[in-house]
Amino acid sequence: MTRSDAQQVPNQSPPFADVDLFGIDRPLQEAVAANGAGGEAAALEAGPRDAAALDATALDATALGAFGRRWGTAAMFEMARLADQYPPRLKTFDAEGRRSDTVEFHPAYHHFMAESIAAGLHASTWQADAARAGAPAEVARAARFYMVAQVENGHQCPITMTRASVAGFGGDATLAKMLMPKLMSRHYDPVLRPWREKIGITLGMGMTEKQGGTDVRANTTRAEPDGDAYRITGHKWFMSAPTSDAFLVLAQAGGGLTCFFLPRFAPDGRINALHFQRLKDKLGNRSNASSEVEFADAYASRIGEEGAGIRTILPMVQLTRLDCAISSAGMMRAAVSRAMHHGRHRHVFGKPLAEQPMMRSVLADMALEVEGAVAAVMRLSRSFDLAASSPAEAARARLLTPAIKYAVCKAAPVLVCEAMECLGGNGYVEEGAMARLYREAPVNAIWEGSGNVVALDVLRAISRDVEAARATLAELAREAKDLPGVAEAIALIVTALASDTAEAQARTVVERIAVLAAAAALASGPAAPIADMFARTRLSGRAGASYGAAALDAAETRLLLGRVLPDF
Ligand SMILES: Cc1cc2nc3c(=O)[nH]c(=O)nc-3n(C[C@H](O)[C@H](O)[C@H](O)COP(=O)(O)OP(=O)(O)OC[C@H]3O[C@@H](n4cnc5c(N)ncnc54)[C@H](O)[C@@H]3O)c2cc1C
């Protein structure tokens, strides 16, 4: 082989880059339109590329298309690789031995933070126009968050914590009033200085301790009153985004587990006593820093009543769980579109991979899974938009958030693994995006309530308000009424819940609820055949143990593959 032959590289797929992540995603377009955002598909092509069109409060397809083009560039994909390959480093002390407790990030991480904050992903849903009753602000943001998840996942952690923390301020109107203007800012300011002096800030949260993560009642971190404030002593075993300007932290006060606002600086301007011990050496999510931290008499102010910590922080957890599901659906989309792209370009045994019958079955089955996931998360986001004005939608969000978080976050690692295999050896190599996606995918199932924990939360939601849960299930059944397997799924759920082994069967119940919700969401969209295929292969019968074993005929396969990725 001559040198020039080696440089030709025939029969490898061209880079998946410089794409419009919205314009090439028909299932996403339909899902946002079905839920009140996105506008006419016809407007997709024409969108301007100016920064104003990227505003996350702009709900139309033109703005989403501009956002999709901005995030789908080769430069963005390359920066995502860099942010992962050069993970953050903890700087505990400065050169003279003074504590510094700072973290050094690759510039690519800061770039993503600045982009997402400029687009309002950390705040748009709290803005006045977004709060307009019924405006599809959650849906429009979810569409963007879904696209961002196809590029860089690590920075989504501080973005989601910042936006969700606002829900935790319910217990302190004064604090909320002071913080909101800074939280609403589209300016990313990573400099370490007191939050009062900054234009824009980000927030993190600290709940998990060594001896008890899920069971936060086992928290031993103590809070002692100190005038109007408190002093916090103890630790957190996981506290991500340690460079945030402040944290919502759970600690034991006299009246029980309580939520606190713990800033990086005390009000006297001195750096607060948060001592970062280490950064976690993680499987994935590497661009994001996750610390172990000790608090040594750290200043904090209380949010809500003493003893009301869990109640105060729960609304926030609902939002982070929603984002986990959106982000996992986005990762699934990234994986399947890359697999499809490769299949179109890579020839084996005389024709493109994507023309080989068995590969078509694999790709179509994965495409169908993503159709269900994106429909489910966008419909769930719509419930959050409507919850304030509709008790039925609030109940729907309460029941379906943990269920959909469970199902989509569990589906993502399996699907990403299969999609990685579609690229053969290239999928397994770190230069490409698939290996990173594979390392990233499991985390959303673990944090913000691991699988069993969110499944128990579904049971809790049902037992706390049986009538509301019954009404939500009836509504799902109505929306999905002509689809195969709906009646059987409802019967299974009802029987399992009534049995004295309901907890042991919780995963079965939760899976069925989530699949039913996805089928109902698809049935409410324009693509009726997709809803039918989804229900037939996921609700009525079980799809095979691996992708490619679902009973889809040639016409259905063609339809799914035509939708998943246009020839661009
Ligand atoms: C990368 C990363 C970043 C993180 N960042 C943060 C952060 O910023 N702030 C923060 O507070 N935490 C953070 N966490 C912690 C995370 O939220 C917890 O790890 C998670 O909630 C699980 O808690 P745990 O690790 O203590 O496991 P455990 O609570 O011990 O759970 C272990 C297993 O037991 C299961 N389980 C628990 N209870 C039951 C039950 N009753 N029945 C059946 N099964 C059960 C769980 O589903 C899980 O599978 C982070 C974690 C990771 C991996």
The ligand as an ORCA input file, in Angstrom:
! r2SCAN-3c Opt
* xyz 0 1
  C     -21.815     11.331     39.029
  C     -22.662     11.527     40.245
  C     -22.915     12.800     40.695
  C     -23.712     13.012     41.813
  N     -23.946     14.282     42.242
  C     -24.690     14.486     43.357
  C     -24.944     15.805     43.845
  O     -24.554     16.803     43.239
  N     -25.648     15.952     44.984
  C     -26.129     14.871     45.673
  O     -26.761     15.060     46.693
  N     -25.911     13.600     45.250
  C     -25.219     13.392     44.102
  N     -24.997     12.115     43.648
  C     -25.443     11.005     44.456
  C     -26.623     10.257     43.891
  O     -27.773     11.060     43.911
  C     -26.766      8.971     44.712
  O     -25.633      8.169     44.428
  C     -28.029      8.226     44.416
  O     -29.137      8.962     44.843
  C     -28.051      6.861     45.109
  O     -27.733      6.972     46.462
  P     -26.567      6.069     47.085
  O     -25.360      6.177     46.226
  O     -26.399      6.422     48.505
  O     -27.095      4.576     46.950
  P     -28.148      3.859     47.907
  O     -29.147      4.818     48.379
  O     -27.405      3.059     48.912
  O     -28.824      2.865     46.866
  C     -28.152      1.693     46.377
  C     -29.160      0.883     45.568
  O     -30.217      0.482     46.417
  C     -31.457      0.781     45.817
  N     -32.424      1.056     46.876
  C     -32.417      2.074     47.768
  N     -33.490      1.981     48.583
  C     -34.184      0.882     48.198
  C     -35.378      0.239     48.657
  N     -36.082      0.733     49.674
  N     -35.802     -0.871     48.015
  C     -35.106     -1.389     46.973
  N     -33.973     -0.848     46.517
  C     -33.514      0.289     47.113
  C     -31.193      1.959     44.903
  O     -32.132      2.011     43.837
  C     -29.789      1.642     44.414
  O     -29.875      0.789     43.301
  C     -24.236     11.897     42.517
  C     -23.980     10.602     42.044
  C     -23.217     10.411     40.917
  C     -22.961      9.008     40.439
*
